[in-house]
Structure formats: structure tokens, C-alpha cells
Amino acid sequence: MDRYMIVTPHAEKECLKLLDWIQAQGYLHHFDWGCKSGEHCGWAILEVDSEHQALLSVPPLLRSKAHAFKLSKYKDEDLVSLHSSGG
């Protein structure tokens, strides 16, 4: 499985409904929220098989606003290789 960062921007008026939906789906404890700081967005990192599967953690009504990014970790030798290839 791959790791994906899910970013869930939403309007202030959508906060409580979004939290209720995500709790009902069983993902509430996976997300961190910026809402109390005025940044109406949730972030989660999930291990799933695809971007599509990652986005299923977001309620359907807000899914079109959400993004899922596949995450990678680099090793020291990866960085050396990237520098030597000019990439």
C-alpha cells in the first residue's frame, strides 16, 4: 500500500457537518484540523491502494474540493542520484 496525504478544504459553515460525516465514516481520528486557527481544512495521512481510495475518506458532497497526494520518502542515495542526473 502507498501513503497518501488527504487535504480537505471547506468553508467555515461546513465545519460541523463535515466533522459529523467524517466521524460517521470512522475517519475522525485520522484527521488533523486547522479550523480553530481559522484555516478551514483537514489533513490526514492514510495507507491505501490508490488516490481514489484515499478520497473515499472524504464525504461525497465535499470530495470535489479535496485532494489526495501520494507521498514518498527519499533516502540519502536517492538524493545523490537526483543530483548526479540533474533532476
Buried (B, 14 or more C-beta within 10 A) or exposed (E): EBBBBBBBBBEEEBBEEBBEBBEEEEBBEBBEBEBEEEEBBBBBBBEBEEBEBBBBBBBEEBEEBBBBEEEEEEEEEEEEEEEEEEE
